Amino acid sequence: MRAVAVQRFGNPDGMAVVEVAAPRPGPGQVLVQTEAVGVGGVDAVLRRATLATLGLAPGWVPGSEVAGTVAAVGAGVDPSWLRRRVWAFTGLGGGYAEQAVAAVGDVVALPDGLSPVDAVALGSAAPVAHFALAHAHLAPGESVLVRGAAGSIGIATVEIAARRGAGAVAVTTSSPARGERLRALGATHVLDRAGRGPASAPAAYDVVVDVVGGPDVPGFVDRLAPNGRLVLVGAVAGLPPADFGAPLLAGFRLSRSIATFSLDTVPVADRDAVRAGQFAAATRGELHAVVEAVLPLPQAAEAHRRMDAGDVFGRFVLVP
C-alpha cells in the first residue's frame, strides 16, 4: 500500500511517498481502510524533530487520526465492527497511509451525516479543547484568551468556551480576515499574535489556553488576572524558555498558575464519550469542522509546508 514517510527529519522536503506492506490487525486491534487522514500540529512537531527524545527513526509514517471503514478485526474484537464507519486514533503515527491499525478502544463509530473529512477535523482537536477548558476550571462569565486560535484546537476552544458561557473569548491570530472568521465562531475580541488589540479587549484573563508555546509564553502568563490559569496544550513554536514561570513568582500575590494538558491523561472511556457527543453535535450544526483544504495523500509535504508558513485556518485533511 502507499504511505507517506519521513525519510529525513527537519523540513517537509524529507517526506516521500513509499510502498510499504499493508498492516494486519493484532489482538484487540482493527484495520481501517482510510478515507480521510487528519494533519495535526503534533505531526509537524515530530517531523521537525522538535521532540527528538521520542527516538523516531527515518521511515516513520506520521498521522495519529484517520477515518474510514473497518476492513478487518484482530483476535478478541467483536466482529460487528466490520464494515462500520469509524474515527480512529493510531498513536504516534501510521495514519498517512491507505490502511491503518488502531486499538479497538481508540475507535469511535461515526454517526450518519458526519463525513470522514469532518471527523478528522474534529476527532482529536475538539476533545482536547473540551478537556483543556475543564482542566482550567472555566466557569460561566469568566474571560478566556485562546492563543493560536486559527488551528483546529484553537477553533474548537473558541466554540466550546462560547457555548459554556464565557464572558469574553479573545483570540490571537495573524490577520483581520481570520479574526472575522473566529468572530463568527464565537470570539468577542481579536488580538494580534503578540496579544495586542483594541482598548475594548480585556487587559487580563481568567483563563489562557495556549496552543503555541515557544519563547513568548511568559508574556501571556503576565496576561493572567488574579487567580488566573494558563493551560499549555501545544508547542508548535517549540518549548517555552527555562524561566517561563518567572512571572508567577514576580506576581506571587496574584495567585496565578500554569498547567500543561495532554489528552493522554483522560480515561479512554471519558474521552470517547465526549468525542461521540461532539460528533453528534457536529451533525446538528452545534460544532463546526473547519477544514483549510482536502489534499491527496501524496501532497502531505505540501500540507506541512503550508502549516510551517502559518497558512492554515482549521485543519488540512489528506485523502488516499
Buried (B, 14 or more C-beta within 10 A) or exposed (E): BBBBBBEEBEEBEBBBBBEBEBBEBEEBBBBBBBBBBBBBBBBBBBBBBBBEEEEBEEEBBBBBBBBBBBBBBBEEBEEEBBEEBBBBBBBBBBBBBBBBBBBBEBBBEBBEEBBBBBBBBBBBBBBBBBBBBBBBEBEEEBBBBBBBBBBBBBBBBBBBBBEBEBBBBBBBBBBEEBBEBBBEBBBBBBBEBEBEBEEEBBEBBBBBBBBBBBEBBBEBBBBBBEEBBBBBBBBBBBBBEEEBBEBBEEBEEBEBBBEBBEBEEBEEEEBBEBBBBBBBBBBEEEBBBBBBBBBEBBBBBBBBBBBBEBEBBBBBBBBB
